[in-house]
Amino acid sequence: MAVNKVSSATKQTSYHAKLAKHRGLAMLVVMTGVLITAIDTTIVVLALPEIEKGLKVGLSSIIWIVIGYLLVITLLATQVGRLGDMFGRVKMYEVGFLLFVLGSLACALAWNEQSIILFRIIQAIGGAFVSANSGAIIAGLYPKHERGKAYGYNAVGWSLGAVLGIVIGGIIVTYVSWRWIFGINVPIGLAALAIALKVLHQKADKVSHRLDPLGMILLGVGIFGVLWSVTRLATSSLDKVILGYLVGGIILLIAFYFIERRQKEPMLHLSLFKIPTMTPTLLAALFQGLANFAVLFLVIMYLQGPRGLSPIHASLLLVPGYVIGSVIGPFAGRLADRKGPIIPATAGLAVQVVALLIYAQLSLTTGLWVVVIASIINGIGSSSFFPANNSAVMKASPPEMFGISSGMLRTFSNIGMVFSFSTAILVASRSISKHLAFAIFVGTTNLRGHLASVFTNGLHMAFYVSMAFMLLAAVLSAVREKRLPLIRSTG
């Protein structure tokens, strides 16, 4: 017994010595993973018109290049987070990096509609491994009192990635070829993977777990049924097929809940919801994603539709918000370390409500500088919220469940993002046809005259709906330290 204790202590000492030596480089690797996945979010939006023409993709299918990617990450986040806890978060993170690079290369070589969507799924699988395990790796690299600062630097990676996606993406799509928006990920990803193999080290002691295949199937298929049906509603009217997916998904999720309660090694530890701060923190992430991700779609639709801007010119107006946000992130993270997550997270959400209110006043004659100001306010708010909220989840999580907790945070946020897109299109199509709304977003058409005015007024309601979701997120963030009745009832 004494020998085992000495051996364990020696391993721990060796592990922390490696952390102290390579922590800066390790954080840089994690930031790079976030950066290239962020690049891929904004850069693909700009390339949709060229991909549509180059591969002859139907207008109703082109958006699945974006949504399919988000759906896969949403479905896999908790599962691959679990695998990280079982087999090593660093190992799963590196596997994800490799899959993402291979998926990017395949996307660059795609030859038709089916191939580009399939390869985006492969890319998304890698992205899920990266995003679900990166938060857990940061939690392992930094003590609790420094994690807010670390997640602030992670937010910098996301903001810079979004900016690079817009700027570099615009240049590539305009002057080179849309294929290089995926090809550029290959050298960056391989360089980051090489550094990761050198500086990221798995903690010596790992806890043995078993997979829960039944739970994985029920959760994955259940979430897919609900998300697919809601997303399809953005492109077509409710019918028996969509209703069947929706009802079937809900039934599977209910079955998942009752079956998981009886599993010794469940895929999703429902016990996490007994932690007083966990449920409101995860729900705050969901409603913030539901409110904020729609802004990207709605503002671009406003700029490309009624205002007649090209995709690159529309996106460049949002760059200042991402730049300012990248500066704010580390400061907000340090504030969360000193004062706790409630103040910076809730204040950030309140600031985003102000930005949404400004967006809701846009008209056909509003100066474009107003869009820039609103994007800056929104960037300040989101960069204040994310580091604090991410830190709150990982501080509340038991160390042996960092991967699951990080995956759950990614899942809740992504569910909000996917639903956000559907909400934006559904509300926008109240004033014009869904087909025309899609064409505006993709950038293949714009609006003039009375129709432009009607569409702009329709967008106002969408921004007000987003405000309601953001206010709900703020309330959840403010009361996160109170033990909610929902948590008491979870057995």
C-alpha positions as CSV (number, residue, x, y, z in Angstrom):
1,M,0.0,0.0,0.0
2,A,2.8,2.4,0.9
3,V,4.6,1.6,-2.4
4,N,1.4,2.4,-4.3
5,K,1.0,5.7,-2.5
6,V,4.6,6.7,-3.3
7,S,4.2,5.6,-6.9
8,S,1.0,7.7,-7.2
9,A,2.6,10.7,-5.6
10,T,5.6,10.4,-8.0
11,K,3.3,10.3,-11.0
12,Q,1.4,13.3,-9.8
13,T,4.7,15.3,-9.2
14,S,5.9,14.3,-12.7
15,Y,2.6,15.3,-14.3
16,H,2.5,18.7,-12.6
17,A,6.1,19.4,-13.5
18,K,5.3,18.8,-17.2
19,L,2.3,21.1,-16.8
20,A,4.4,23.9,-15.4
21,K,7.0,23.5,-18.2
22,H,4.6,23.4,-21.2
23,R,1.4,25.1,-19.9
24,G,1.8,28.2,-22.2
25,L,2.3,26.1,-25.3
26,A,-0.4,23.7,-24.3
27,M,-2.9,26.6,-24.0
28,L,-1.7,27.9,-27.4
29,V,-2.6,24.5,-28.9
30,V,-6.0,24.5,-27.3
31,M,-6.6,28.1,-28.6
32,T,-5.5,27.0,-32.1
33,G,-8.1,24.2,-32.0
34,V,-10.8,26.7,-31.1
35,L,-9.5,29.2,-33.6
36,I,-9.7,26.8,-36.6
37,T,-13.1,25.6,-35.7
38,A,-14.3,29.2,-35.3
39,I,-12.7,30.1,-38.7
40,D,-14.8,27.2,-40.2
41,T,-18.0,28.7,-38.8
42,T,-17.8,32.1,-40.4
43,I,-15.7,31.2,-43.5
44,V,-18.2,28.7,-44.8
45,V,-21.1,31.2,-44.6
46,L,-19.2,33.5,-46.9
47,A,-18.5,30.7,-49.4
48,L,-22.0,29.3,-49.7
49,P,-22.9,31.2,-52.9
50,E,-19.7,29.9,-54.6
51,I,-20.2,26.3,-53.3
52,E,-23.7,26.4,-54.6
53,K,-22.6,27.4,-58.1
54,G,-19.4,25.2,-58.1
55,L,-21.0,22.0,-57.0
56,K,-24.5,22.7,-58.3
57,V,-26.0,22.3,-54.9
58,G,-29.8,23.0,-54.5
59,L,-30.8,26.1,-52.5
60,S,-32.7,23.9,-50.0
61,S,-29.7,21.7,-49.4
62,I,-26.9,24.3,-49.3
63,I,-27.6,25.3,-45.7
64,W,-27.0,21.8,-44.5
65,I,-23.4,22.4,-45.1
66,V,-23.6,24.7,-42.1
67,I,-26.4,23.1,-40.1
68,G,-25.2,19.5,-40.6
69,Y,-21.8,20.4,-39.1
70,L,-23.6,21.9,-36.0
71,L,-25.9,19.0,-35.7
72,V,-23.1,16.4,-35.6
73,I,-21.1,18.3,-33.0
74,T,-24.3,18.7,-30.9
75,L,-25.0,14.9,-31.1
76,L,-21.5,13.8,-30.3
77,A,-20.3,16.4,-27.7
78,T,-21.4,14.4,-24.6
79,Q,-20.4,11.1,-26.0
80,V,-16.8,12.1,-27.0
81,G,-16.4,14.0,-23.7
82,R,-17.2,10.7,-22.0
83,L,-14.6,8.9,-24.2
84,G,-12.1,11.5,-23.1
85,D,-12.7,10.7,-19.4
86,M,-12.3,7.0,-20.2
87,F,-9.4,6.9,-22.6
88,G,-7.6,10.2,-22.0
89,R,-8.8,13.7,-22.9
90,V,-5.5,14.6,-24.6
91,K,-5.6,11.5,-26.7
92,M,-9.2,12.1,-27.8
93,Y,-8.4,15.8,-28.5
94,E,-5.5,14.8,-30.8
95,V,-7.6,12.2,-32.6
96,G,-10.2,15.0,-33.1
97,F,-7.5,17.3,-34.6
98,L,-6.5,14.6,-37.0
99,L,-10.1,13.9,-38.1
100,F,-10.8,17.6,-38.5
101,V,-7.7,18.0,-40.8
102,L,-8.7,14.9,-42.9
103,G,-12.3,16.2,-43.1
104,S,-11.0,19.6,-44.2
105,L,-8.9,18.1,-46.9
106,A,-11.8,15.9,-48.1
107,C,-14.1,19.0,-48.3
108,A,-11.5,20.8,-50.4
109,L,-11.7,17.8,-52.9
110,A,-15.5,17.4,-52.8
111,W,-17.1,16.9,-56.2
112,N,-20.9,17.1,-55.6
113,E,-23.6,17.9,-53.1
114,Q,-23.5,14.5,-51.3
115,S,-19.7,14.5,-51.0
116,I,-19.4,18.0,-49.5
117,I,-22.1,17.2,-46.9
118,L,-20.6,13.8,-46.0
119,F,-17.1,15.3,-45.7
120,R,-18.5,18.1,-43.5
121,I,-19.8,15.4,-41.2
122,I,-16.3,13.9,-40.9
123,Q,-15.0,17.4,-40.2
124,A,-17.7,17.8,-37.5
125,I,-16.8,14.5,-35.8
126,G,-13.3,15.8,-35.4
127,G,-14.6,19.2,-34.3
128,A,-16.7,17.4,-31.6
129,F,-13.6,15.7,-30.2
130,V,-11.7,18.9,-30.2
131,S,-14.5,21.2,-28.6
132,A,-15.7,18.6,-26.1
133,N,-12.3,17.8,-24.7
134,S,-10.6,21.3,-24.9
135,G,-12.6,22.6,-21.9
136,A,-11.6,19.5,-19.9
137,I,-8.0,19.9,-20.9
138,I,-8.0,23.5,-19.7
139,A,-9.6,22.4,-16.4
140,G,-6.7,20.0,-16.0
141,L,-4.1,22.5,-16.9
142,Y,-5.2,25.3,-14.5
143,P,-6.3,25.3,-10.9
144,K,-9.8,26.5,-10.1
145,H,-8.8,30.1,-9.3
146,E,-7.1,30.6,-12.7
147,R,-9.6,28.8,-15.0
148,G,-11.6,32.0,-15.7
149,K,-8.5,33.6,-17.1
150,A,-7.8,30.5,-19.2
151,Y,-11.3,30.4,-20.6
152,G,-10.8,34.1,-21.4
153,Y,-7.8,33.3,-23.6
154,N,-9.9,30.5,-25.2
155,A,-12.5,33.2,-26.0
156,V,-9.7,35.1,-27.7
157,G,-9.1,32.1,-30.0
158,W,-12.8,32.0,-30.9
159,S,-13.0,35.7,-31.7
160,L,-9.8,35.8,-33.7
161,G,-10.9,32.7,-35.6
162,A,-14.2,34.4,-36.5
163,V,-12.3,37.5,-37.7
164,L,-9.9,35.5,-39.8
165,G,-12.8,33.5,-41.2
166,I,-14.4,36.7,-42.5
167,V,-11.3,38.4,-43.7
168,I,-9.3,35.5,-45.1
169,G,-12.5,33.8,-46.3
170,G,-13.5,36.9,-48.2
171,I,-10.1,37.1,-49.9
172,I,-10.0,33.4,-50.7
173,V,-13.5,33.2,-52.1
174,T,-13.1,36.4,-54.1
175,Y,-9.6,36.0,-55.6
176,V,-8.7,32.2,-55.3
177,S,-11.3,29.4,-54.9
178,W,-13.8,28.3,-52.3
179,R,-12.0,25.0,-52.0
180,W,-9.1,26.7,-50.2
181,I,-11.4,27.8,-47.3
182,F,-11.1,24.1,-46.3
183,G,-7.6,23.6,-47.6
184,I,-6.2,26.3,-45.3
185,N,-7.1,24.2,-42.3
186,V,-4.7,21.4,-43.3
187,P,-1.3,23.1,-42.7
188,I,-2.6,24.9,-39.6
189,G,-4.1,21.8,-38.2
190,L,-1.0,19.6,-38.9
191,A,1.3,22.1,-37.3
192,A,-0.9,22.4,-34.2
193,L,-1.2,18.6,-34.0
194,A,2.6,18.2,-34.1
195,I,2.9,20.7,-31.2
196,A,0.1,19.0,-29.3
197,L,1.8,15.6,-29.5
198,K,4.9,17.2,-27.9
199,V,3.4,19.5,-25.2
200,L,0.1,18.0,-24.2
201,H,0.5,15.2,-21.6
202,Q,-2.3,13.0,-20.2
203,K,-2.7,12.8,-16.5
204,A,-1.0,9.7,-15.2
205,D,-4.0,8.3,-13.2
206,K,-7.1,7.4,-15.2
207,V,-10.3,6.0,-13.9
208,S,-11.7,2.9,-15.5
209,H,-15.1,3.3,-17.0
210,R,-17.4,1.3,-19.3
211,L,-19.2,2.6,-22.4
212,D,-23.0,2.8,-22.3
213,P,-23.9,1.9,-26.0
214,L,-27.7,1.9,-25.3
215,G,-27.5,5.4,-23.7
216,M,-25.4,6.6,-26.6
217,I,-27.9,5.4,-29.2
218,L,-31.0,6.7,-27.3
219,L,-29.5,10.1,-26.6
220,G,-27.9,10.5,-30.1
221,V,-31.0,9.4,-32.1
222,G,-33.4,11.3,-29.7
223,I,-31.5,14.6,-30.1
224,F,-31.2,14.1,-33.8
225,G,-34.9,13.5,-34.2
226,V,-35.8,16.7,-32.4
227,L,-33.1,18.9,-34.0
228,W,-33.8,17.5,-37.5
229,S,-37.5,18.2,-37.3
230,V,-37.0,21.7,-36.0
231,T,-34.4,22.5,-38.6
232,R,-36.6,21.1,-41.4
233,L,-39.4,23.4,-40.3
234,A,-37.2,26.2,-41.4
235,T,-37.3,25.0,-45.0
236,S,-40.7,23.3,-45.3
237,S,-44.2,23.2,-43.8
238,L,-45.1,20.8,-41.0
239,D,-46.0,17.3,-42.3
240,K,-46.3,13.8,-41.0
241,V,-42.6,13.0,-41.5
242,I,-41.4,16.1,-39.5
243,L,-44.0,15.4,-36.8
244,G,-42.9,11.8,-36.7
245,Y,-39.3,12.8,-36.2
246,L,-40.2,15.3,-33.5
247,V,-42.5,12.9,-31.5
248,G,-40.1,10.0,-31.9
249,G,-37.1,12.1,-30.7
250,I,-39.0,13.2,-27.6
251,I,-40.1,9.6,-26.8
252,L,-36.5,8.4,-27.2
253,L,-35.2,11.2,-24.9
254,I,-37.8,10.3,-22.2
255,A,-36.8,6.6,-22.5
256,F,-33.1,7.7,-22.2
257,Y,-33.8,9.5,-19.0
258,F,-35.5,6.6,-17.3
259,I,-33.0,4.0,-18.5
260,E,-30.0,6.1,-17.5
261,R,-31.2,6.4,-14.0
262,R,-30.8,2.7,-13.6
263,Q,-27.4,2.3,-15.2
264,K,-24.3,1.8,-13.1
265,E,-22.1,3.5,-15.7
266,P,-24.5,5.9,-17.5
267,M,-23.4,7.8,-20.6
268,L,-24.7,11.1,-19.2
269,H,-24.4,11.4,-15.5
270,L,-27.7,12.9,-14.4
271,S,-26.2,13.3,-11.0
272,L,-24.4,16.4,-12.3
273,F,-27.8,18.2,-12.3
274,K,-27.9,17.8,-8.5
275,I,-24.9,20.2,-8.3
276,P,-26.7,23.5,-7.4
277,T,-25.0,25.7,-10.0
278,M,-24.9,23.2,-12.9
279,T,-28.5,23.2,-14.2
280,P,-28.9,27.1,-14.4
281,T,-25.4,27.4,-15.8
282,L,-26.0,24.9,-18.6
283,L,-29.5,26.4,-19.4
284,A,-27.9,29.9,-19.5
285,A,-25.6,28.6,-22.2
286,L,-28.5,27.1,-24.1
287,F,-30.6,30.3,-24.1
288,Q,-27.6,32.5,-24.8
289,G,-26.8,30.3,-27.9
290,L,-30.5,30.4,-28.9
291,A,-30.5,34.2,-28.8
292,N,-27.1,35.1,-30.0
293,F,-26.4,32.7,-32.9
294,A,-29.5,34.0,-34.6
295,V,-27.9,37.5,-34.6
296,L,-25.3,36.3,-37.2
297,F,-28.1,35.1,-39.5
298,L,-30.5,37.9,-39.0
299,V,-27.9,40.8,-39.4
300,I,-26.4,39.2,-42.5
301,M,-29.9,38.7,-43.9
302,Y,-30.7,42.4,-43.3
303,L,-27.5,43.6,-44.9
304,Q,-27.6,41.2,-47.9
305,G,-31.4,41.5,-48.4
306,P,-32.8,45.0,-47.9
307,R,-29.4,46.8,-47.9
308,G,-28.1,44.8,-51.0
309,L,-24.5,44.2,-49.6
310,S,-22.4,41.3,-50.8
311,P,-21.6,38.5,-48.2
312,I,-18.0,39.8,-47.7
313,H,-19.1,43.4,-47.2
314,A,-21.9,42.4,-44.9
315,S,-19.6,40.2,-42.8
316,L,-16.8,42.9,-42.6
317,L,-19.2,45.1,-40.6
318,L,-19.2,42.5,-37.9
319,V,-15.4,42.3,-37.6
320,P,-15.0,45.1,-35.0
321,G,-17.3,43.3,-32.6
322,Y,-15.1,40.2,-32.8
323,V,-11.9,42.2,-32.4
324,I,-13.1,44.1,-29.3
325,G,-14.5,40.9,-27.9
326,S,-11.1,39.2,-28.2
327,V,-9.6,42.0,-26.0
328,I,-12.4,41.8,-23.4
329,G,-12.3,38.0,-22.9
330,P,-9.2,37.6,-20.7
331,F,-10.3,40.6,-18.5
332,A,-13.7,39.1,-18.0
333,G,-12.1,35.7,-17.2
334,R,-9.9,37.3,-14.5
335,L,-12.9,39.1,-13.0
336,A,-14.7,35.7,-12.8
337,D,-11.6,34.3,-11.0
338,R,-11.7,37.1,-8.4
339,K,-15.4,37.8,-8.0
340,G,-17.1,34.6,-9.2
341,P,-18.9,34.0,-12.5
342,I,-22.3,35.6,-11.7
343,I,-21.3,39.3,-12.1
344,P,-19.4,39.1,-15.5
345,A,-21.7,36.4,-17.0
346,T,-24.9,38.2,-16.1
347,A,-23.5,41.6,-17.0
348,G,-22.4,40.2,-20.4
349,L,-25.9,38.9,-21.1
350,A,-27.4,42.3,-20.1
351,V,-25.1,44.0,-22.5
352,Q,-26.1,41.7,-25.3
353,V,-29.8,42.6,-24.6
354,V,-28.8,46.2,-25.4
355,A,-27.2,45.1,-28.7
356,L,-30.3,43.2,-29.7
357,L,-32.5,46.2,-28.9
358,I,-30.3,48.3,-31.2
359,Y,-30.6,45.7,-34.0
360,A,-34.4,45.7,-33.5
361,Q,-34.5,49.4,-34.6
362,L,-32.7,48.9,-38.0
363,S,-34.5,50.3,-41.0
364,L,-33.9,50.8,-44.7
365,T,-32.2,54.2,-44.0
366,T,-30.2,53.4,-40.8
367,G,-26.5,54.2,-41.1
368,L,-24.4,51.1,-41.4
369,W,-22.2,52.5,-38.6
370,V,-25.1,51.6,-36.2
371,V,-24.6,47.9,-37.2
372,V,-20.9,48.3,-36.3
373,I,-21.7,49.8,-32.9
374,A,-24.2,47.1,-32.2
375,S,-21.7,44.4,-33.1
376,I,-19.1,45.9,-30.8
377,I,-21.6,46.0,-27.9
378,N,-22.6,42.4,-28.7
379,G,-19.0,41.3,-28.8
380,I,-18.3,42.9,-25.4
381,G,-21.3,41.1,-23.9
382,S,-20.6,37.6,-25.4
383,S,-16.9,37.8,-24.4
384,S,-17.9,38.6,-20.9
385,F,-20.3,35.8,-20.7
386,F,-18.4,32.8,-22.1
387,P,-15.2,32.7,-20.0
388,A,-17.3,33.1,-16.8
389,N,-19.9,30.6,-17.7
390,N,-17.4,28.0,-18.9
391,S,-15.4,28.4,-15.7
392,A,-18.5,28.0,-13.6
393,V,-19.3,24.6,-15.2
394,M,-15.8,23.3,-14.8
395,K,-15.4,24.6,-11.3
396,A,-18.6,22.8,-10.3
397,S,-17.7,19.6,-12.0
398,P,-15.9,16.7,-10.2
399,P,-12.4,16.3,-11.8
400,E,-13.1,12.7,-13.0
401,M,-16.1,14.1,-15.0
402,F,-14.4,17.1,-16.7
403,G,-14.9,15.5,-20.1
404,I,-18.6,14.8,-19.6
405,S,-19.2,18.3,-18.1
406,S,-17.3,20.0,-21.0
407,G,-19.3,17.9,-23.5
408,M,-22.6,18.8,-21.8
409,L,-21.8,22.5,-22.0
410,R,-21.0,22.2,-25.7
411,T,-24.2,20.2,-26.3
412,F,-26.4,22.7,-24.5
413,S,-24.8,25.6,-26.3
414,N,-25.0,23.9,-29.7
415,I,-28.7,22.9,-29.2
416,G,-29.4,26.6,-28.7
417,M,-27.4,27.5,-31.8
418,V,-29.2,25.0,-34.1
419,F,-32.6,26.1,-32.8
420,S,-31.5,29.7,-33.2
421,F,-31.0,29.2,-36.9
422,S,-34.5,27.6,-37.3
423,T,-36.0,30.4,-35.2
424,A,-34.4,33.1,-37.4
425,I,-35.6,31.6,-40.7
426,L,-39.1,30.8,-39.3
427,V,-39.6,34.4,-38.1
428,A,-38.1,35.9,-41.2
429,S,-40.4,33.8,-43.5
430,R,-43.5,35.3,-41.8
431,S,-43.2,38.3,-44.2
432,I,-41.7,36.6,-47.2
433,S,-41.4,33.0,-48.5
434,K,-39.0,30.6,-46.9
435,H,-37.3,30.0,-50.3
436,L,-36.6,33.8,-50.6
437,A,-35.5,34.0,-47.0
438,F,-32.9,31.3,-47.7
439,A,-31.8,32.9,-50.9
440,I,-31.2,36.2,-49.0
441,F,-29.1,34.5,-46.3
442,V,-27.0,32.5,-48.8
443,G,-26.4,35.8,-50.7
444,T,-27.8,34.8,-54.1
445,T,-30.5,37.6,-54.1
446,N,-31.5,40.8,-52.4
447,L,-34.7,42.9,-52.0
448,R,-35.9,46.2,-53.2
449,G,-38.9,48.5,-52.5
450,H,-41.9,47.5,-50.5
451,L,-40.8,43.9,-50.1
452,A,-37.6,45.1,-48.5
453,S,-39.5,47.2,-46.0
454,V,-41.8,44.3,-45.1
455,F,-38.9,42.0,-44.6
456,T,-37.1,44.4,-42.4
457,N,-40.1,44.8,-40.2
458,G,-40.3,41.0,-39.9
459,L,-36.7,40.9,-38.7
460,H,-37.6,43.3,-35.9
461,M,-39.8,40.6,-34.3
462,A,-37.0,38.1,-34.6
463,F,-34.7,40.4,-32.7
464,Y,-37.3,40.9,-30.0
465,V,-37.7,37.1,-29.7
466,S,-33.9,36.8,-29.3
467,M,-34.1,39.5,-26.6
468,A,-36.6,37.4,-24.6
469,F,-34.3,34.4,-24.8
470,M,-31.3,36.5,-23.7
471,L,-33.2,37.9,-20.8
472,L,-34.1,34.4,-19.7
473,A,-30.4,33.4,-19.9
474,A,-29.6,36.5,-17.7
475,V,-32.1,35.5,-15.1
476,L,-30.7,31.9,-15.0
477,S,-27.2,33.3,-14.7
478,A,-28.2,35.6,-11.8
479,V,-29.8,32.9,-9.7
480,R,-27.4,30.1,-10.5
481,E,-26.3,29.8,-6.8
482,K,-29.8,29.1,-5.6
483,R,-31.0,25.5,-5.5
484,L,-33.8,25.3,-8.1
485,P,-36.8,23.0,-7.6
486,L,-35.8,21.2,-10.9
487,I,-32.6,20.1,-9.2
488,R,-34.3,18.8,-6.1
489,S,-36.6,16.6,-8.2
490,T,-33.8,14.9,-10.1
491,G,-33.1,11.6,-8.5
